[in-house]
Amino acid sequence: MTSSTLLPTTITQAQKRWRTAYLAICSARAMLSLVREMASETNSHQYSGILHSVSYTVPDTERSGSKHRNKCHESTFNISDADQTKFTEMVKEKDLASLNNLGGVEGVANAFGINSKTGITGHDEEVRRRRQIFGPNTYHKPPPKGFLFFALEALRDTTILILLVCAALALGFGIKQHGLKEGWYEGGSIFVAVFLVIVVSAFSNFRQETQFDKLSKISDNIKVHVLRNERRQTISIFDIVVGDIVFLNIGDQIPADGLFLDGHSLEVDESSMTGESDHVAVNTQDNPFLFSGSKIADGYAQMLVTSVGMSTAWGEMMSSITRDSNERTPLQTRLDKLTSSIGKVGLSVAFVVLLVMLIRYFTGNTTDDKGEREYIGSRTDTDDVINAVVRIVAAAVTIVVVAIPEGLPLAVTLTLAYSMKRMMADQAMVRKLSACETMGSATVICTDKTGTLTMNQMKVTKFWLGQEPVEEDSYKTIAPSILELFHQGVSLNTTGSVYKAASGSAPEFSGSPTEKAILSWAVSELGMDMEKLKESCAILHVETFNSEKKRSGVSIRKMADNSVHIHWKGAAEMILALCSSYYDSRGSIKSMDEGERNKIEKIIQGMAASSLRCIAFAHKRITEEGMEDNDGEPHQRLQEDGLTLLGIVGLKDPCRIGAKKAVEACKAAGVSVKMITGDNIFTAKAIAVECGILELKSQVDKEEVVEGAVFRNYTDEQRMERVDKIRVMARSSPFDKLLMVQCLRQKGHVVAVTGDGTNDAPALKEADIGLSMGIQGTEVAKESSDIVILDDNFCFCGYCFEVGAVCIQQYPEIYPVPTDCERRSSCDQLYCSSFCRRGSINSRSVAVGKPHYGYVGSSGPCYRATH
């Protein structure tokens, strides 16, 4: 047959397909119209127009050479401003009835043109279009204060006003006494000094305001995970648009208003919005509403974004709040009081001197250069009286000018502002200005292990099945039934995900470093297919991981045989304690008596002694009856007894380069380093020795290394007695960390604490200096801290504490500053600060003039210095 005879048939088939698609769309519109009518009948008329406004693009037929193919354009949407407002108000008011009338969360997703499995599809143009229609996820903030505002603010300062009055008097008296040519020197110089103080002070405050504005943008620029084009991506919170599907985990801040799409055991802290401290359960049936600014207290979820930026309640509230950039540090407060006290004393002395000198003059007790009385009543010339009074007043004014140290507070402000700038260059964001000062006086730092002392780059290096080690080339010998259980335990009991591109490129893994390492190992070594497993199993209940339990669990239903399985994953010795049997490599279940348990414990200890983090997997098959309580209600908690141990994996997390030197630098600066970790005691010891926290010796003092439970069970007297000796605390909970911080502070220590989890917030707040992690840290931890270490690197802590400890030694020299040095303080400050930089001279050698001139410029707690 010729091509000419085939062509009409081909066109007819294309037309048939076009007509079929057209009829399908018309049917869909009719169904949507029916839903709208039903919604209006249930008294939800205000939302009935939303679904009607959704439009669709008809599939188009186009020719490519001699072949014909259908090109279906993506479905689009057209939501009016009124409909946007209705969606926003529905979420704000938690109007569940109206949501159900719209078809639930899936109906809203369809209205926004979103498939919950793929997220926003298309190129960046689709995201830009949504941002243009619904607005950006930013808040309207009041503009920052300008230079003129700070100049006027400095001009209103009481000290400056007194100096201006004194300058005017000195200028007038000087001209009167010495003439214009020479009489303006003193008054004019005071005016110039005051002008310089105002300019420098205004510029410093303006620069500080600008810096705080930049830091606030960095602080607010939270990274979130969204689903776009079927893959999980990390974007800025400012790039979120309506229709995005956002992944939420424990400790995350909800980035916009939206609806609960999928997830398990989700509890939200809405105290920032409602003031209620009780956590709110969120689910599809009863309460699917999520509000920006709230925090995830437990569980995990996927959220459909319905409102962003100023359309959210949080945006409206934040737009009216300005950040206080005029925070005063303890040192600044003390120096302000010192300046004020000196000024008051100076004024009092000047007033007394003025009275005494006037009384002495007018009572005839003063003499001129010839030894004759200056004042002899009415016989004294009027000009001579005026000149004498001017001279007396000028002397009193001079006392006032000399007494008020106007440059000292300014010097401290410049020092701390410069410190913040230098610390920012070292990957540290200072959230509270007082931290710049306090860091220099720290005596103890309680640090995490993972991600702080180590690189947080996990990799599975050991694998044990029961009591048998399994090498990489022996994975194929594992029984298929064991592999299937491992696949279920890894892929379904996780908050991570795996994305496989259609091009066949390497899979992309997302989640915590531990989750990514285990997922990568299971996919590459065990041949796990996460998508197939999710299709073949249904998740029934989830218990998420937290620092208290140190394990996570999931119950699933296998579709093929309708059987129910429970999988647990977590700290090896804790999972082992829940097991009564174990699998071998052939798939046989063996009973676990005390002897077998001791052997497996020694295996875990051996792996931990090699600096490996040990994660165990356990399994249990239960019946339908086992899922219910005695009253027939489903269990709220997964069963934890009678588990069967599947296997143990060991993950290697190498120490950070330079961590040992940083610990040694802290010790040299007089700062004691204590490691508080959730890992077992053997892993903690190995890492502590590797980082230099513990000395490399055959026997470690028992009082130097303790477990959290042991420390917790000490009496108050025992804790206070032993807390200084402790170097490592293993298997600790957030409460143990808080308890240690409280004990150290009660003993008079200045304590710095690093933390990254939501549960670390109490310890971060309790400590004198809270340092949160910028990469692994949750938003709750960051908000509770004073400084955010942007690269999670302990080396920053070591460097800052070392320099701070050297500089802080000159703090006692600040207070005996003599009152005749105020005019030099600003210049000396700038002179000193110009030397206190990286690679410059020793900060001890920057003292200006005599040793008692210990200005802040040479003793700022955070300046870089070598020694």
FIDO-76972 format. One line per field, with one value per residue (C-alpha): x, y, z. Coordinates in nm, 3 decimals, m for minus. Layout:
# residues N
c1 [X,...]
c2 [Y,...]
c3 [Z,...]
This chain:
# residues 867
c1 [0.000,0.121,0.164,m0.111,m0.367,m0.253,m0.280,m0.663,m0.685,m0.419,m0.595,m0.924,m0.765,m0.618,m0.957,m1.113,m0.858,m0.916,m1.293,m1.254,m1.039,m1.287,m1.577,m1.373,m1.308,m1.671,m1.771,m1.521,m1.661,m2.011,m1.904,m1.733,m2.045,m2.250,m2.015,m2.054,m2.431,m2.416,m2.185,m2.429,m2.707,m2.506,m2.483,m2.133,m2.224,m1.922,m1.684,m1.892,m1.727,m1.375,m1.393,m1.583,m1.297,m1.052,m0.979,m0.815,m0.615,m0.744,m0.492,m0.350,m0.256,0.058,0.259,0.625,0.754,0.548,0.458,0.176,0.167,m0.045,0.109,m0.093,m0.022,m0.021,m0.345,m0.356,m0.564,m0.727,m0.823,m0.963,m0.857,m1.186,m1.124,m0.773,m0.917,m1.173,m0.902,m0.695,m0.984,m1.091,m0.749,m0.722,m1.067,m1.013,m1.339,m1.345,m1.700,m1.612,m1.296,m1.495,m1.742,m1.451,m1.351,m1.103,m0.733,m0.719,m0.998,m0.803,m0.490,m0.682,m0.811,m0.451,m0.355,m0.136,m0.081,0.015,0.255,0.452,0.416,0.452,0.553,0.705,0.996,1.079,0.823,0.542,0.693,0.732,0.372,0.245,0.460,0.316,m0.044,m0.030,0.261,0.603,0.659,0.799,0.671,0.644,0.883,0.927,1.223,1.549,1.639,1.859,2.178,1.994,1.774,2.078,2.245,1.942,1.924,2.289,2.224,1.946,2.186,2.212,2.591,2.606,2.363,2.571,2.884,2.715,2.613,2.967,3.110,2.884,2.984,3.351,3.331,3.156,3.380,3.692,3.604,3.512,3.836,4.090,3.922,3.795,4.137,4.250,3.938,3.754,4.012,3.872,3.502,3.556,3.758,3.477,3.228,3.451,3.489,3.113,3.054,3.295,3.132,2.787,2.904,3.098,2.819,2.552,2.765,2.833,2.464,2.366,2.618,2.496,2.136,2.239,2.431,2.137,1.915,2.153,2.179,1.802,1.775,2.027,1.851,1.511,1.640,1.538,1.600,1.296,1.231,0.962,0.833,0.869,0.875,0.847,1.172,1.250,1.437,1.588,1.491,1.481,1.169,1.137,1.103,0.794,0.482,0.116,0.076,0.414,0.420,0.650,0.810,0.794,0.991,1.038,1.175,1.088,0.913,0.606,0.698,0.347,m0.022,m0.145,m0.320,m0.204,m0.160,0.008,0.209,0.200,0.178,0.198,0.180,0.227,0.327,0.105,0.204,0.363,0.022,m0.236,m0.038,m0.154,0.132,m0.046,0.055,m0.217,m0.269,m0.297,m0.451,m0.666,m1.001,m1.029,m0.771,m0.574,m0.488,m0.127,m0.014,0.313,0.535,0.426,0.678,0.658,0.669,0.641,0.586,0.638,0.412,0.369,0.186,0.005,0.076,m0.239,m0.121,0.217,0.370,0.131,m0.171,m0.082,m0.163,0.205,0.297,0.048,0.189,0.558,0.515,0.435,0.736,1.078,1.395,1.565,1.915,1.994,2.051,2.295,2.549,2.641,2.971,2.799,2.548,2.824,3.016,2.702,2.649,3.015,2.993,2.673,2.820,3.136,2.929,2.714,3.018,3.181,2.876,2.856,3.224,3.201,2.900,3.077,3.393,3.184,3.018,3.342,3.529,3.244,3.218,3.593,3.596,3.307,3.431,3.767,3.972,4.130,4.426,4.556,4.906,5.032,4.908,4.623,4.262,4.059,3.724,3.701,3.331,3.196,3.543,3.603,3.552,3.250,3.461,3.698,3.405,3.265,3.608,3.662,3.317,3.381,3.714,3.552,3.265,3.515,3.709,3.389,3.295,3.641,3.589,3.259,3.411,3.709,3.499,3.247,3.407,3.187,3.407,3.407,3.060,3.119,3.444,3.267,2.996,3.259,3.443,3.139,3.015,3.356,3.356,3.023,3.157,3.471,3.271,3.038,3.341,3.423,3.084,2.911,2.591,2.558,2.191,2.257,2.521,2.599,2.735,3.042,3.136,3.022,3.212,3.541,3.468,3.349,3.512,3.327,3.181,2.942,2.951,2.768,2.956,2.779,2.827,3.019,3.328,3.266,3.196,2.843,2.920,2.792,2.876,2.784,3.109,3.000,2.699,2.615,2.332,2.287,2.638,2.770,2.955,2.846,3.103,3.012,3.069,2.842,2.523,2.380,2.394,2.141,1.807,1.539,1.298,1.557,1.627,1.255,1.226,1.535,1.389,1.067,1.250,1.475,1.235,0.917,1.069,1.242,1.188,1.429,1.349,1.503,1.461,1.549,1.571,1.419,1.753,1.899,2.146,2.253,1.972,1.942,1.897,1.746,1.702,1.938,2.297,2.219,1.906,2.086,2.373,2.139,1.919,2.222,2.358,2.023,1.971,2.324,2.414,2.083,1.897,1.610,1.336,1.164,0.877,0.772,0.779,0.557,0.310,0.309,0.269,0.040,0.168,m0.067,0.108,0.438,0.643,0.903,1.258,1.352,1.638,1.449,1.356,1.654,1.449,1.167,0.903,0.637,0.354,0.267,0.021,0.158,m0.092,m0.007,m0.115,m0.276,m0.024,0.077,0.441,0.615,0.964,1.190,1.518,1.748,2.039,2.177,2.185,1.837,1.687,1.874,1.715,1.371,1.460,1.405,1.534,1.742,1.768,2.070,2.181,1.972,1.652,1.615,1.495,1.709,1.625,1.836,1.946,2.184,2.488,2.376,2.279,2.624,2.791,2.586,2.657,3.030,2.986,2.821,3.094,3.364,3.205,3.158,3.520,3.612,3.421,3.121,2.765,2.564,2.206,1.999,1.688,1.420,1.095,0.777,0.475,0.147,m0.218,m0.513,m0.605,m0.259,m0.320,m0.610,m0.643,m0.879,m1.159,m1.119,m0.952,m0.630,m0.302,m0.167,0.185,0.366,0.451,0.808,0.839,0.930,1.107,1.338,1.673,1.725,2.076,2.317,2.490,2.794,2.824,3.155,3.156,3.512,3.630,3.652,3.990,4.120,3.880,4.165,4.362,4.050,4.001,4.367,4.332,4.031,4.225,4.518,4.281,4.147,3.818,3.718,3.555,3.285,3.129,2.760,2.631,2.350,2.584,2.683,2.969,3.223,3.168,3.180,3.511,3.667,3.565,3.668,4.016,4.040,3.944,4.171,3.899,4.024,4.389,4.502,4.564,4.474,4.237,4.002,3.893,3.537,3.449,3.552,3.304,2.946,2.615,2.321,2.111,2.392,2.441,2.065,2.042,2.318,2.211,2.245,2.559,2.716,2.644,2.795,3.101,3.165,3.046,3.388,3.559,3.321,3.463,3.220,2.851,2.713,2.356,2.240,1.898,1.828,1.732,2.077,2.240,2.019,2.102,2.476,2.450,2.259,2.517,2.809,2.647,2.574,2.946,3.023,3.123,3.039,2.894,2.866,2.648,2.615,2.289,2.099,1.774,1.440,1.494,1.824,1.636,1.614,1.991,2.067,1.851,1.992,2.353,2.538,2.615,2.399,2.552,2.322,2.415,2.330,2.309,2.170,2.006,1.629,1.461,1.364,1.730,1.842,1.585,1.697,2.065,2.284,2.513,2.447,2.752,2.669,2.896,2.844,3.221,3.362,3.685,3.507,3.429,3.787,3.927,3.687,3.726,4.103,4.116,3.844,4.021,4.339,4.159,3.932,4.236,4.242,3.881,3.987,4.189,3.878,3.742,4.035,4.035,4.140,3.902,4.151,4.167,3.822,3.935,4.181,3.953,3.799,4.131,4.296,4.003,4.045,4.422,4.397,4.128,4.333,4.601,4.377,4.326,4.436,4.809,4.865,5.057,4.966,4.657,4.843,5.094,4.834,4.780,4.811,5.030,5.064,4.951,4.639,4.510,4.336,4.088,3.825,4.004,4.277,4.052,3.752,3.655,3.625,3.908,4.141,4.486,4.787,4.984]
c2 [0.000,0.347,0.623,0.822,0.557,0.543,0.914,0.950,0.660,0.817,1.151,0.984,0.807,1.135,1.300,1.016,1.060,1.435,1.388,1.130,1.373,1.653,1.440,1.343,1.707,1.799,1.514,1.633,1.985,1.849,1.650,1.953,2.159,1.893,1.906,2.284,2.258,2.004,2.235,2.523,2.303,2.245,2.618,2.667,2.905,3.125,2.852,2.721,2.933,2.808,2.480,2.641,2.879,2.603,2.586,2.314,2.313,2.078,1.827,1.938,1.729,1.819,1.667,1.575,1.464,1.170,1.068,1.203,1.214,1.370,1.640,1.696,2.030,2.041,2.137,2.498,2.691,3.030,3.131,3.476,3.711,3.647,3.271,3.320,3.515,3.240,2.973,3.184,3.251,2.886,2.779,3.063,2.986,2.608,2.569,2.190,2.177,2.402,2.201,1.878,2.040,2.120,1.755,1.764,1.832,1.647,1.869,2.180,2.035,1.979,2.335,2.456,2.221,2.002,1.627,1.512,1.254,1.491,1.836,2.143,2.029,2.218,2.455,2.758,2.953,2.773,2.872,3.232,3.239,3.115,3.369,3.643,3.529,3.446,3.662,3.577,3.415,3.732,3.983,4.358,4.487,4.850,5.006,5.017,5.339,5.579,5.761,6.087,5.909,5.789,6.130,6.297,6.021,6.082,6.455,6.399,6.226,6.406,6.400,6.548,6.824,6.913,6.920,7.145,7.389,7.378,7.431,7.732,7.882,7.811,7.963,8.275,8.321,8.251,8.513,8.757,8.696,8.645,8.782,8.599,8.517,8.307,8.275,8.020,7.743,7.575,7.608,7.528,7.217,7.096,7.152,6.956,6.673,6.658,6.658,6.370,6.176,6.227,6.124,5.822,5.713,5.756,5.574,5.291,5.252,5.278,5.012,4.795,4.838,4.743,4.443,4.328,4.360,4.142,3.891,3.877,3.791,3.511,3.395,3.396,3.219,2.870,2.577,2.358,2.039,2.046,1.809,1.942,1.744,1.419,1.480,1.613,1.942,2.181,2.545,2.868,2.943,3.261,3.052,2.862,2.927,2.829,2.469,2.350,2.024,2.074,1.797,1.859,1.683,1.723,2.067,2.229,2.560,2.554,2.792,2.892,2.826,2.500,2.168,1.830,1.609,1.296,1.188,1.018,1.110,1.482,1.717,2.092,2.360,2.660,2.862,3.132,3.193,3.105,3.123,2.772,2.549,2.219,2.044,2.013,1.684,1.730,1.472,1.447,1.383,1.620,1.895,1.922,2.291,2.409,2.764,2.934,3.012,2.701,2.427,2.051,1.888,1.524,1.312,1.402,1.510,1.651,1.983,2.150,2.526,2.736,3.081,3.253,3.575,3.850,3.626,3.425,3.523,3.497,3.734,3.993,3.971,3.975,4.275,4.490,4.372,4.530,4.366,4.540,4.613,4.840,4.558,4.649,4.396,4.356,4.534,4.818,4.851,4.868,5.126,5.332,5.339,5.425,5.709,5.840,5.825,6.003,6.266,6.326,6.349,6.584,6.809,6.809,6.892,7.162,7.319,7.314,7.460,7.728,7.825,7.823,8.030,8.281,8.314,8.357,8.618,8.825,8.808,8.950,8.637,8.620,8.819,8.909,8.858,9.162,9.024,9.275,9.185,9.127,9.237,9.555,9.622,9.909,10.028,9.722,9.789,9.611,9.462,9.315,9.153,9.005,8.873,8.716,8.547,8.421,8.277,8.104,7.960,7.847,7.656,7.484,7.400,7.257,7.023,6.905,6.853,6.663,6.454,6.313,6.017,6.043,5.813,5.510,5.367,5.439,5.245,4.938,4.957,4.975,4.680,4.455,4.552,4.473,4.144,4.047,4.124,3.916,3.626,3.632,3.590,3.280,3.120,3.232,3.432,3.628,3.648,3.833,4.102,4.007,3.674,3.851,3.953,3.642,3.399,3.541,3.449,3.091,2.825,2.511,2.405,2.110,1.993,1.739,1.473,1.411,1.691,1.908,1.709,1.472,1.550,1.404,1.209,0.865,0.547,0.188,m0.007,m0.310,m0.540,m0.827,m1.080,m1.224,m1.331,m1.355,m1.071,m1.022,m0.893,m0.695,m0.989,m1.211,m1.004,m1.231,m1.528,m1.372,m1.552,m1.376,m1.364,m1.174,m0.935,m0.863,m0.781,m0.560,m0.378,m0.315,m0.199,0.040,0.187,0.221,0.313,0.629,1.000,0.995,0.938,0.805,0.968,0.779,0.993,0.862,0.914,0.629,0.846,0.762,0.775,1.084,1.036,1.288,1.294,1.303,1.183,0.858,0.797,0.875,0.639,0.348,0.414,0.435,0.108,m0.072,0.045,m0.019,m0.331,m0.500,m0.409,m0.231,m0.070,0.186,0.267,m0.096,m0.151,0.151,0.018,m0.333,m0.226,0.012,0.203,0.169,0.355,0.536,0.627,0.882,0.899,1.143,1.190,1.034,0.699,0.677,0.454,0.472,0.217,0.146,m0.103,m0.205,m0.425,m0.635,m0.627,m0.970,m1.175,m0.905,m0.978,m0.712,m0.647,m0.420,m0.285,m0.108,0.074,0.256,0.245,m0.110,m0.195,m0.049,m0.252,m0.560,m0.523,m0.557,m0.877,m1.237,m1.404,m1.332,m1.429,m1.597,m1.554,m1.854,m1.700,m1.924,m1.778,m1.866,m1.810,m1.553,m1.666,m1.472,m1.627,m1.533,m1.186,m1.131,m1.236,m0.984,m0.715,m0.777,m0.746,m0.405,m0.298,m0.403,m0.200,0.098,0.080,0.131,0.465,0.315,0.422,0.103,0.086,m0.228,m0.350,m0.569,m0.722,m0.880,m1.022,m0.974,m1.067,m0.835,m0.896,m0.789,m0.445,m0.375,m0.304,m0.494,m0.250,m0.314,0.023,0.035,0.049,0.401,0.258,m0.015,m0.339,m0.341,m0.686,m1.019,m0.873,m1.066,m0.905,m0.866,m0.728,m0.452,m0.199,0.008,0.361,0.543,0.919,1.055,1.333,1.682,1.796,2.033,1.919,1.786,2.109,2.307,2.100,2.149,2.523,2.536,2.356,2.592,2.888,2.744,2.615,2.264,2.059,1.804,1.581,1.496,1.244,1.001,0.729,0.437,0.465,0.277,0.492,0.802,0.696,0.623,0.959,1.145,0.992,1.068,1.433,1.479,1.516,1.202,1.107,0.798,0.550,0.190,0.265,0.562,0.695,0.583,0.929,1.083,0.883,0.827,0.740,0.978,0.744,0.714,1.091,1.138,0.899,1.068,1.260,1.637,1.622,1.352,1.547,1.867,1.674,1.483,1.719,1.885,1.550,1.430,1.455,1.238,1.165,0.886,0.775,1.111,1.264,1.638,1.643,1.509,1.789,2.045,1.893,1.915,2.279,2.365,2.191,2.365,2.707,2.644,2.582,2.922,2.819,3.023,2.753,2.731,2.459,2.334,2.179,2.094,1.925,2.053,1.891,2.079,2.410,2.405,2.351,2.619,2.868,2.769,2.808,3.139,3.095,2.876,2.769,2.597,2.421,2.599,2.287,2.010,2.237,2.267,2.607,2.560,2.512,2.814,3.042,2.929,2.999,3.309,3.213,2.996,2.808,2.810,2.520,2.309,2.310,2.286,2.445,2.781,2.727,2.636,2.939,3.188,3.055,3.058,3.420,3.524,3.368,3.560,3.891,3.854,3.866,4.242,4.295,4.398,4.679,4.846,4.967,5.175,5.391,5.740,6.026,6.235,5.994,6.032,6.245,5.980,5.680,5.690,5.732,5.470,5.236,5.264,5.238,4.922,4.758,4.810,4.584,4.319,4.121,3.790,3.762,4.086,4.144,3.997,4.157,4.194,4.423,4.665,4.852,5.222,5.438,5.327,4.981,5.118,5.242,4.908,5.029,4.808,4.825,4.606,4.376,4.303,3.943,3.832,4.003,3.782,3.769,3.546,3.454]
c3 [0.000,m0.077,0.172,0.002,0.086,0.450,0.514,0.532,0.778,0.998,1.004,1.090,1.387,1.511,1.482,1.678,1.954,1.958,1.983,2.260,2.461,2.397,2.524,2.832,2.915,2.866,3.096,3.356,3.339,3.380,3.687,3.835,3.774,3.951,4.251,4.257,4.263,4.544,4.737,4.701,4.834,5.154,5.231,5.092,4.815,4.881,4.760,4.470,4.205,4.267,4.082,3.797,3.731,3.654,3.283,3.076,2.757,2.486,2.345,2.014,1.712,1.524,1.243,1.261,0.920,0.798,1.157,1.367,1.743,2.011,2.218,2.535,2.690,3.066,3.238,3.344,3.592,3.608,3.963,4.020,4.300,4.477,4.467,4.603,4.895,4.959,4.965,5.205,5.440,5.433,5.566,5.819,5.960,5.950,5.757,5.726,5.587,5.294,5.229,5.212,4.972,4.742,4.730,5.016,4.977,4.644,4.511,4.610,4.449,4.127,4.143,4.154,3.870,4.092,4.087,4.437,4.290,4.069,4.224,4.003,3.655,3.369,3.353,3.565,3.365,3.551,3.888,3.774,3.654,3.989,4.171,3.952,4.012,4.385,4.496,4.644,4.981,5.135,5.389,5.362,5.622,5.729,5.548,5.743,5.920,5.728,5.820,5.897,6.155,6.349,6.322,6.478,6.739,6.832,6.845,7.102,7.340,7.675,7.676,7.328,7.422,7.728,7.513,7.257,7.530,7.668,7.321,7.265,7.599,7.541,7.194,7.320,7.620,7.415,7.156,7.428,7.615,7.336,7.028,6.718,6.577,6.875,7.091,6.873,6.920,7.230,7.149,6.785,6.866,7.092,6.810,6.571,6.827,6.883,6.507,6.463,6.746,6.592,6.246,6.365,6.600,6.331,6.075,6.320,6.407,6.041,5.946,6.233,6.115,5.762,5.891,6.101,5.796,5.596,5.880,5.913,5.545,5.593,5.911,5.740,5.430,5.542,5.310,5.248,5.051,4.783,4.516,4.163,3.840,4.041,4.226,4.571,4.554,4.809,4.759,4.957,5.158,4.951,4.632,4.748,4.541,4.574,4.463,4.593,4.786,5.088,5.295,5.671,5.947,6.322,6.409,6.076,6.055,5.832,5.547,5.429,5.491,5.346,5.380,5.509,5.203,5.338,5.641,5.978,6.347,6.273,6.571,6.534,6.784,6.702,7.009,6.792,6.633,6.900,7.225,7.315,7.433,7.363,7.042,6.777,6.592,6.215,5.982,5.672,5.842,6.139,6.102,5.775,5.820,5.859,5.932,5.850,6.147,6.336,6.422,6.364,6.708,6.596,6.287,5.924,5.638,5.291,5.269,4.979,4.984,4.944,5.058,5.065,5.189,5.289,5.229,5.539,5.897,5.988,5.704,5.823,6.175,6.076,5.848,6.151,6.353,6.328,6.444,6.737,6.620,6.916,7.161,7.438,7.553,7.922,7.860,7.677,7.961,8.221,8.022,7.963,8.339,8.390,8.138,8.292,8.643,8.537,8.359,8.665,8.889,8.641,8.634,9.014,9.052,8.786,8.960,9.299,9.146,8.976,9.305,9.503,9.245,9.213,9.591,9.625,9.347,9.474,9.834,9.730,9.801,9.454,9.326,8.984,8.844,9.041,9.372,9.402,9.480,9.165,9.298,9.508,9.489,9.285,9.204,8.981,8.613,8.459,8.178,8.435,8.622,8.300,8.197,8.538,8.536,8.182,8.295,8.593,8.382,8.116,8.383,8.498,8.141,8.084,8.377,8.227,7.882,8.017,8.258,8.009,7.819,7.514,7.304,7.533,7.457,7.090,7.106,7.243,6.975,6.703,6.855,6.876,6.530,6.386,6.575,6.420,6.074,6.124,6.271,5.973,5.751,5.957,5.878,6.198,6.210,6.533,6.631,6.957,6.988,7.347,7.227,7.085,7.438,7.624,7.401,7.520,7.881,7.817,8.034,7.914,7.580,7.554,7.194,6.983,6.791,6.463,6.213,6.459,6.544,6.253,5.886,5.886,5.569,5.655,5.467,5.548,5.592,5.800,5.783,6.019,5.988,6.334,6.433,6.076,5.902,5.542,5.295,4.984,4.751,4.966,4.955,4.684,4.920,5.159,5.163,4.949,5.244,5.452,5.165,5.131,5.501,5.480,5.182,5.375,5.689,5.496,5.239,5.449,5.787,5.670,5.614,5.318,4.954,4.634,4.294,3.977,3.667,3.344,3.171,3.375,3.567,3.922,4.184,4.402,4.777,5.018,5.394,5.691,5.635,5.817,5.609,5.284,5.368,5.447,5.142,4.915,5.055,5.020,4.661,4.534,4.733,4.816,4.496,4.670,4.456,4.676,4.438,4.395,4.770,4.832,4.575,4.723,5.088,5.276,5.581,5.879,6.161,6.211,6.517,6.416,6.545,6.820,7.063,7.352,7.195,6.956,6.727,6.476,6.381,6.121,6.079,5.722,5.541,5.258,4.972,4.830,5.132,5.352,5.629,5.883,5.974,6.225,6.151,6.400,6.329,6.568,6.812,6.799,7.169,7.223,6.938,7.061,7.404,7.239,7.051,7.163,6.844,6.535,6.168,6.015,5.653,5.541,5.674,5.977,6.306,6.606,6.969,7.154,7.499,7.723,7.563,7.212,7.329,7.484,7.158,6.958,7.217,7.175,6.797,6.850,7.091,6.845,6.565,6.797,6.910,6.542,6.547,6.368,6.436,6.480,6.349,6.402,6.219,6.379,6.255,6.385,6.206,6.388,6.335,6.291,6.655,6.761,6.615,6.850,7.221,7.447,7.361,6.990,6.919,6.713,6.906,6.946,6.984,6.795,6.969,7.099,7.255,7.104,6.800,6.570,6.494,6.118,6.111,6.212,5.989,6.085,5.945,5.935,5.990,5.973,6.202,6.060,5.942,6.207,6.481,6.695,6.661,6.751,7.067,7.160,7.097,7.329,7.600,7.554,7.592,7.916,7.772,7.876,7.597,7.682,7.414,7.460,7.206,7.152,7.025,7.242,7.486,7.272,6.962,7.182,7.337,6.997,6.850,7.168,7.152,6.780,6.839,7.141,7.402,7.575,7.599,7.411,7.688,7.762,8.049,8.052,8.390,8.460,8.585,8.253,8.044,8.159,8.003,8.019,8.232,8.490,8.509,8.535,8.830,9.031,9.337,9.322,9.536,9.315,8.997,9.135,9.253,8.928,8.655,8.616,8.561,8.290,7.937,7.741,7.793,7.572,7.505,7.635,7.600,7.562,7.930,8.022,7.826,8.000,8.337,8.270,8.161,8.480,8.698,8.526,8.561,8.928,8.975,8.825,8.472,8.164,7.940,7.561,7.408,7.052,6.939,6.623,6.726,6.845,7.182,7.224,7.254,7.639,7.673,7.413,7.602,7.940,7.831,7.839,7.469,7.247,6.917,6.667,6.346,6.021,5.804,6.024,6.280,6.298,6.297,6.662,6.758,6.556,6.716,7.062,6.995,7.008,6.720,6.415,6.285,5.915,5.816,6.134,6.189,6.543,6.421,6.435,6.804,6.880,6.703,6.857,7.210,7.177,7.061,7.301,7.595,7.512,7.467,7.768,7.998,7.949,8.064,8.416,8.262,8.119,8.448,8.583,8.270,8.382,8.320,8.125,7.834,7.685,7.396,7.287,7.330,6.983,6.808,7.026,6.958,6.583,6.614,6.822,6.612,6.297,6.442,6.598,6.277,6.135,6.128,6.321,6.637,6.973,7.121,7.451,7.284,7.146,7.472,7.402,7.617,7.975,8.085,8.254,7.920,7.854,7.598,7.447,7.115,7.255,7.453,7.232,7.294,6.934,6.749,6.554,6.704,6.698,7.002]
